[in-house]
Amino acid sequence: MKKRLFGVLASVFLASSMLAGCGGNNDNGNSANGGKNTGAEATQAAATDSSNSGELKPVELTWYYPLSQLQADQEKVQEEVNKIVKEKINATVKLMPVAVGDYVQKMNTVLAAGEKFDILWTGYMLKPEELVRKGAIQPMDELLDKYAPELKADVPQVMWDALSVDGKIYGIPNQQINGSRYGFIIQKRFADKYNLDTASIKKIADIEPFLAQIKQNEPDIIPFGVFGTSFINPQSHDDQYWVVPGLDDHFYIKTNDPTYTLYRYPEEELDNFRLASKWYKAGYIFKDAATEKMNDYLSKGQIAVDFNVTLKPGVEAEVKAKNGGNDVITVPLSDWFSNGYSATTNQSISRTAPNPERAMMLLNLVNTDKELYNLLCNGIEGVHYEKTTGDYIKALPDSRYVPNMDWVFGSVFNSYLKEGQPENVWEETKKINSDSEVNPVGAFKFNSEPVNTEIANLNAVWGEYKRGLVTGTLDFDETWPTLYGKLKEAGEEKYVAEVTKQFEQFLKDKGLKK
C-alpha cells in the first residue's frame, strides 16, 4: 500500500527519525584499487601536490553535529580520533556534539555570532539551501575536485544534484537509506503479552486499542512516544498526497493529479493534529510530553510504541540499543517511497571556516577510512565495544560511548554491523534506494530569499504552538483559529504566493505543465 502524507512539520520535529537514519557507500578505498592512491593516501597526495612546500602545517578543525544523547567518553574518543587525523592530514579536530533537541537553536546562535568553525552537520533540521541564502556555508566544488576526488566519484550524481544550489555543491551527503517507509516500532514484550495482531494494523488509528491496553495495565509505561521535539508524523490517508519537499511540509499535491495542484493545510493534515489531541486526552501521550525529552524515557524502556519514518533493514537492532535493551518489532504502514534524494543528512563547510581545504580532507578521510569512521560511530574497540564474528560488533556493558547514530558522521556503508542486523543489510539498503517510488516533484527547490522575513515570522508563530500541538497538549480545534490568524498576520499569504509562483515555474521548466 502506498501512503503519501509525509508529515506535519517532519523536518522540524522528527527526533524519532534521529533513531533511524541509515544508508550507503561501498568499501571506499579500503581495498586495492589498481595501484591508485585511495582514502588517506589520495588525500595526502592531493594536499602535498597543492602545497608549495610539500608539507602540511598543523591546524585544528572544529566540527558541530547533533547526537540524541551526549556521550560520557567523548573526550577519550576524540583523543583517539586525533591520533589518526594527525597522522593522515596533520590536523586535529575538536568534536562539538550538540543534543539533537538543541541543535537548530545552537547553530543559529553560532552562525549569527559569526563564530569561526569549519564543519557543521546539515540536513532535515538545518537545511543547506536556507543556509546558502543566509551566506552561512560555502560552495565545495573545487575543494571536492582537489582534496576528495574519490569521495566525489563514489557519491551518486542524484545526491550531488540535491545538494546543489544555483549550480554549486554545498554539502557532502552521509550516504544512507534514501527512501522512507513509515510505521510503528513496538516493544516486543508488550506485543507478545497482549497478543497484538500486527496484520490488522493498516493505518495509524488502528494502534489505538493496543495503546488503551498499555494505558490500563502498564502504569509505569508511556503508551505512545511523542514529545515536544518529535511528532507522530501521521500519514493516515492512504494514496492521497505527496508532500512538496524543500518547504515547511505543509504543501502537498495529490497522487496521480496531472494538474499538480498545490494544497496548503489540507484537512487530512489537520486531522493528524486532532489525533494527537485525542490521544493526549486519553492518556496515551505523556502528560509532560511538551516539556520533557523523549530519550530520558526511551533509554529506560518506558515507551511502548514509537512512530518512525525510516523502517529500514536492521532498524530493530539499532533501536534496541536505544530502547533500554528491549527487543522491538516493526509494523510498516507504507511501501518505500522517496523524494529522489532529500539531502536529510550531510556535512557542509562554514563560510567562516579558517581551514576549508583541511576540512575537506577530513571529510574525505571520514568517508574513506573505515577505522576512523567506526571510531566516531562506536568508540574504542575493547573499551566501548567488542568484535564478535565477521564485521559484527557488540557494545560492552555500561559503555560510556554509544551514539548509535552512524548516519550523522558519514556513509553508513562503512559501518560495522550491530547484533541483529542482517548480514546483507547494505545490499538491501542499496536495493531500496534504487527501487523506491520517487516523488514526481521531488526535485523542486525553493528560493526562500524573497520571503525570508515572512518565513522567520511564520516560524516564530509556529514556535509558540508546535510543542503543544504535536503532543496534543493543546486542543487543535480550539487552537487552530487563533494560530491561523497569527500566521496570516505573519505573512502567510505572501509566502504561499511566492511558493506557488516558483512551483508553477518549476512545473513548466520540467515539462510537467504547459
C-alpha positions in Angstrom: 0.0 0.0 0.0 1.2 3.5 -0.7 0.9 6.2 1.9 1.9 9.7 1.0 1.0 12.4 3.5 4.6 12.8 4.5 4.2 14.6 7.7 3.3 17.7 9.6 6.5 19.6 10.5 8.5 16.4 9.9 11.7 18.2 9.1 11.5 20.3 12.3 10.1 17.9 14.9 11.2 14.4 13.9 13.5 13.5 16.7 12.3 9.9 16.3 13.8 9.8 12.8 17.1 10.5 14.5 16.8 6.9 15.7 16.6 5.6 12.2 18.6 7.3 9.5 21.0 5.0 7.7 22.4 4.3 4.3 25.1 3.6 1.7 28.6 3.6 0.3 31.0 0.9 -0.9 34.3 -0.2 0.5 35.5 3.3 -0.1 39.1 2.7 -0.8 39.8 0.1 1.8 40.7 -2.5 -0.8 43.2 -2.5 -3.7 42.3 -0.1 -6.5 44.5 -0.9 -9.4 47.6 0.7 -7.9 45.8 4.1 -7.5 46.0 6.1 -4.3 42.9 5.6 -2.2 41.4 7.0 1.0 44.0 8.8 3.1 46.7 8.2 0.5 44.7 10.1 -2.1 44.0 12.9 0.4 47.6 13.3 1.4 48.7 13.2 -2.3 46.3 15.9 -3.2 47.3 18.0 -0.2 51.0 17.6 -1.0 50.5 18.4 -4.6 48.7 21.7 -3.7 51.4 22.8 -1.2 54.5 24.7 -2.4 56.5 23.3 0.5 55.2 19.7 0.1 54.2 19.7 3.8 51.0 20.5 5.7 51.1 22.9 8.6 49.3 21.7 11.7 45.8 23.1 12.1 42.8 22.5 14.5 39.4 21.9 12.9 36.0 22.4 14.6 33.0 20.1 13.7 29.5 20.6 15.0 26.9 17.8 14.8 23.8 16.5 16.7 23.5 13.5 18.9 20.4 12.1 20.6 22.5 11.9 23.8 25.9 13.4 24.7 28.5 10.7 25.4 30.5 10.4 28.7 33.7 9.3 26.9 33.5 12.0 24.2 37.0 13.4 25.0 38.6 9.9 25.2 37.3 9.1 21.7 38.3 12.5 20.4 41.9 11.7 21.5 41.9 8.5 19.5 40.3 10.2 16.5 43.1 12.8 16.6 45.8 10.2 16.5 44.5 9.1 13.1 43.8 12.6 11.8 47.1 13.9 12.9 49.0 11.1 11.2 47.0 11.3 8.0 46.5 15.0 7.4 48.5 16.7 10.2 45.4 18.2 11.8 43.4 17.7 15.0 39.6 18.1 15.2 37.6 19.5 18.1 34.3 17.5 18.1 31.3 19.6 19.1 28.3 17.3 19.6 25.1 19.1 20.5 21.9 17.4 21.9 19.6 17.0 19.0 16.8 19.0 20.6 19.1 22.0 20.9 20.9 21.7 17.7 19.0 24.1 15.5 18.9 26.8 18.2 22.6 26.3 19.0 23.7 26.5 15.3 21.6 29.6 14.6 23.3 31.3 17.6 26.8 30.2 16.4 26.1 31.4 12.8 24.5 34.7 13.9 27.6 35.4 16.0 29.9 34.8 13.0 31.9 32.2 15.0 34.9 30.7 13.2 34.5 27.0 12.8 34.9 24.5 9.9 32.3 21.8 9.6 28.6 21.5 10.5 26.1 18.8 10.1 23.2 19.9 7.8 20.0 18.1 6.9 16.4 17.9 7.7 16.7 20.1 10.8 19.1 22.6 9.3 18.6 22.8 5.5 21.5 23.6 3.3 19.5 25.7 0.9 18.4 28.0 3.6 22.0 28.3 4.9 23.2 29.1 1.4 20.7 32.0 1.2 21.9 33.3 4.5 25.5 33.1 3.4 26.4 30.6 6.2 28.1 27.9 4.1 30.4 27.8 1.2 30.5 26.0 -2.2 32.6 22.9 -2.2 33.1 22.0 -5.9 36.8 23.0 -6.2 37.5 21.5 -2.7 36.0 18.2 -3.7 37.9 18.1 -7.0 41.2 18.9 -5.4 41.0 17.2 -2.0 38.3 14.5 -2.2 38.1 13.1 -5.8 37.5 9.6 -4.6 34.6 10.7 -2.4 33.1 12.7 -5.2 33.3 9.8 -7.6 31.7 7.4 -5.1 28.6 9.5 -4.4 25.7 9.1 -7.0 25.1 12.2 -9.1 21.5 12.4 -7.8 22.9 13.2 -4.4 25.2 16.0 -5.7 22.2 17.4 -7.6 20.1 17.5 -4.4 22.9 19.3 -2.6 23.5 21.9 -5.3 22.1 25.4 -5.2 22.5 27.6 -8.3 24.8 25.0 -9.9 27.2 24.7 -7.0 27.6 22.0 -4.4 27.1 22.9 -0.8 27.1 19.6 1.1 28.6 16.1 1.3 25.9 13.5 1.7 26.2 11.0 4.5 25.2 8.1 2.3 22.3 6.3 3.8 18.9 4.9 3.0 17.2 7.4 0.7 13.7 6.1 0.9 11.0 6.4 3.6 8.8 3.7 4.9 6.8 4.7 7.9 5.1 2.8 10.6 5.4 1.7 14.3 8.2 0.4 16.4 6.7 -1.6 19.3 8.4 -3.2 22.3 8.1 -7.0 21.6 7.4 -7.8 25.3 4.1 -5.9 25.2 3.2 -7.1 21.7 3.6 -10.7 22.9 1.9 -10.1 26.3 -1.3 -8.6 24.7 -1.3 -10.8 21.5 -1.0 -7.8 19.2 -2.3 -8.7 15.7 0.1 -6.7 13.6 -1.5 -7.7 10.4 -4.7 -5.8 11.4 -2.8 -2.5 11.7 -3.2 -0.8 8.3 -3.3 2.8 9.4 -2.2 4.9 12.4 -5.6 4.9 14.2 -5.6 1.1 14.2 -3.0 1.1 17.1 -5.4 2.7 19.5 -6.8 -0.5 21.1 -3.2 -1.6 21.9 -2.4 1.8 23.4 -5.5 1.5 25.6 -4.3 -1.9 26.9 -0.9 -0.4 27.8 -2.6 2.6 29.5 -4.9 0.3 31.5 -2.4 -2.3 32.5 1.2 -0.8 32.5 1.2 2.2 34.9 4.9 2.8 34.5 4.9 2.7 30.7 4.1 5.5 28.3 1.8 4.1 25.6 2.9 6.3 22.8 6.2 8.1 22.5 5.6 11.6 21.1 7.4 14.5 22.8 7.9 18.2 22.2 10.7 17.7 19.7 9.1 14.8 17.9 5.9 14.1 16.2 3.9 11.0 15.1 4.2 12.4 11.6 1.0 10.5 10.8 0.2 9.8 7.2 -3.2 8.4 7.9 -4.9 9.0 4.5 -3.6 6.4 2.1 -2.7 7.0 -1.6 -3.8 10.6 -1.5 -0.9 13.0 -1.3 2.8 13.6 -1.9 4.4 16.3 0.2 6.2 19.0 -1.8 9.8 18.9 -0.5 12.1 21.8 0.4 9.3 23.8 2.0 7.8 23.6 5.5 6.0 20.3 5.0 2.5 22.0 4.7 2.3 21.9 0.9 1.0 18.9 -0.9 0.0 17.6 -4.3 -2.5 14.8 -4.8 -1.2 11.5 -6.1 -1.7 11.0 -9.8 -3.0 14.5 -10.3 -1.9 15.7 -13.8 -2.5 19.3 -12.8 -0.1 19.2 -9.9 -2.4 21.5 -7.9 -0.8 22.7 -4.6 -2.8 22.1 -1.4 -1.9 24.1 1.7 -3.0 22.6 5.1 -5.4 20.0 3.6 -8.0 18.8 6.0 -6.3 15.4 6.1 -3.2 17.0 7.6 -5.1 18.9 10.2 -6.7 15.6 11.3 -3.3 14.5 12.3 -3.2 17.2 15.0 -6.7 16.2 16.1 -5.4 12.7 16.5 -2.7 13.9 18.8 -5.2 15.8 20.8 -7.4 12.7 21.2 -4.5 10.5 22.3 -3.3 13.1 24.8 -6.7 13.4 26.4 -6.9 9.6 26.6 -3.5 9.4 28.4 -1.7 7.6 25.6 0.8 10.5 25.4 2.8 11.5 28.4 1.3 14.4 30.4 4.5 16.4 30.3 5.5 15.5 26.8 5.6 19.1 25.6 8.4 19.9 28.0 10.2 16.6 28.6 12.8 14.9 26.4 11.9 11.6 24.8 15.3 10.0 25.3 15.1 10.2 29.0 12.2 7.7 28.9 13.2 5.7 25.7 16.6 4.8 27.2 14.8 3.2 30.2 12.5 1.1 28.1 9.4 3.1 29.2 7.9 3.8 25.7 5.7 1.0 24.4 5.1 2.4 20.8 7.1 4.9 18.7 6.4 6.2 15.2 9.2 6.1 12.7 9.6 7.2 9.1 12.6 5.0 8.2 11.8 1.4 8.9 14.9 0.3 7.2 16.5 -3.1 7.1 18.1 -3.9 10.5 16.4 -1.0 12.3 15.3 -3.3 15.1 18.9 -3.9 16.2 19.6 -0.1 16.1 16.5 0.8 18.1 17.0 -2.0 20.7 20.2 -0.3 21.8 18.4 2.9 22.4 15.3 1.3 24.0 16.8 0.1 27.2 18.0 -3.1 25.5 14.4 -4.3 24.9 13.6 -6.2 21.7 11.3 -4.4 19.3 9.2 -5.3 16.3 8.2 -3.0 13.4 4.8 -2.6 11.8 5.2 -0.8 8.4 2.3 1.2 7.1 3.6 2.1 3.7 5.8 0.9 0.9 9.1 2.5 0.2 9.0 6.0 -1.4 11.5 8.7 -2.0 12.0 12.3 -2.9 14.9 11.2 -5.1 17.4 12.4 -2.6 16.1 14.6 0.1 19.5 15.8 1.5 18.5 14.8 5.0 21.9 14.2 6.5 25.1 15.9 5.2 28.2 17.8 6.1 28.8 21.4 5.0 31.7 23.7 5.4 31.1 27.0 7.2 31.6 30.3 5.4 33.8 31.3 8.3 36.0 28.2 8.1 39.6 29.0 8.8 40.8 25.9 7.0 38.3 24.8 4.4 40.9 22.8 2.5 41.8 20.7 5.5 38.1 20.4 6.4 37.5 18.8 3.1 40.5 16.4 3.7 38.9 15.4 7.0 35.5 14.7 5.4 37.2 12.7 2.7 39.1 10.7 5.4 35.9 10.1 7.4 34.2 8.7 4.3 37.2 6.6 3.1 38.9 5.4 6.3 36.8 2.7 7.9 38.8 2.7 11.1 38.3 6.4 11.6 34.6 6.3 10.7 33.8 3.5 13.1 35.8 5.1 15.9 33.5 8.1 15.6 30.4 5.9 15.4 31.2 3.2 18.0 34.2 4.4 20.1 37.3 2.4 21.0 37.5 -1.4 20.5 37.9 -3.2 23.8 36.7 -0.1 25.7 33.3 0.6 24.3 32.6 -2.4 22.1 34.0 -5.8 21.1 34.1 -7.5 17.8 32.1 -10.8 17.6 32.2 -12.5 14.3 33.0 -11.2 10.9 32.1 -7.5 10.7 29.7 -7.6 13.7 30.3 -5.7 17.0 28.6 -5.6 20.3 28.6 -2.7 22.8 30.2 -3.6 26.1 28.1 -3.4 29.2 27.9 0.1 30.7 29.8 1.5 27.7 30.3 5.2 28.0 30.2 5.8 24.2 27.3 4.5 22.3 26.0 7.3 20.0 24.2 4.8 17.8 23.8 7.4 15.1 26.3 6.3 12.4 24.5 8.3 9.7 25.4 11.6 11.4 29.1 11.1 10.7 29.4 9.8 7.1 28.5 6.9 4.8 26.9 4.1 6.8 28.1 1.6 4.2 31.4 1.7 6.2 29.6 0.8 9.4 30.4 -2.3 11.4 27.3 -4.4 11.8 25.3 -4.4 15.0 23.9 -7.6 16.6 20.6 -8.3 15.0 21.3 -6.6 11.7 21.1 -8.9 8.6 24.5 -9.6 7.1 23.2 -8.2 3.7 21.8 -5.0 5.3 23.8 -2.7 3.0 22.9 -4.6 -0.2 19.3 -4.5 0.8 19.6 -0.7 1.5 21.1 -0.2 -2.0 18.2 -2.1 -3.5 15.7 0.1 -1.6 17.4 3.2 -2.8 17.2 2.1 -6.4 13.6 0.7 -6.2 11.7 3.2 -4.1 8.9 5.1 -5.9 10.0 8.6 -6.5 8.1 11.8 -5.7 7.2 13.4 -9.1 8.1 16.8 -7.8 11.0 15.7 -5.6 13.4 17.9 -7.5 11.7 21.2 -6.6 13.9 23.6 -4.8 12.5 26.8 -3.2 14.5 30.0 -3.1 13.4 31.5 0.2 15.2 34.8 -0.3 12.2 36.8 -1.5 10.3 35.9 1.7 13.0 35.4 4.3 11.2 37.9 6.6 7.9 36.2 6.3 9.4 32.7 6.9 11.1 34.0 10.0 7.9 35.4 11.3 5.9 32.2 10.4 8.5 30.1 12.2 8.2 32.3 15.2 4.4 31.8 15.3 4.7 28.0 14.9 7.4 28.1 17.6 4.7 29.3 20.1 2.4 26.4 19.4 4.3 23.5 18.0 5.2 21.6 21.2 1.6 21.9 22.4 0.1 20.8 19.1 2.4 17.9 18.2 1.9 16.4 21.7 -1.8 17.0 21.8 -1.4 19.2 24.9 -3.2 21.9 23.1 -6.6 21.0 21.7 -6.2 21.5 18.0 -9.8 22.7 17.1 -9.7 25.3 19.9 -6.2 26.4 19.0 -6.2 26.5 15.2 -8.4 29.6 14.6 -6.1 31.7 16.7 -2.9 30.1 15.3 -4.0 30.6 11.7 -4.9 34.2 12.3 -1.4 34.8 13.6 0.0 33.0 10.6 -1.9 35.3 8.3 -0.6 38.4 10.2 3.0 37.0 9.9 2.9 36.9 6.1 1.2 33.5 5.3 -0.4 34.8 2.1 2.7 36.4 0.7 4.7 33.2 1.4 2.1 31.0 -0.3 2.0 33.2 -3.3 5.8 33.0 -3.7 5.8 29.3 -3.3 3.1 28.9 -5.9 4.9 31.2 -8.3 8.2 29.2 -8.1 6.4 25.9 -8.1 4.5 26.8 -11.3 7.7 27.8 -13.0 9.3 24.5 -11.9 6.5 22.5 -13.4 7.0 24.4 -16.7 10.7 24.0 -16.7 10.4 20.3 -16.1 7.8 19.9 -18.8 5.2 18.8 -16.3 2.8 21.6 -17.1 2.3 24.0 -20.1 
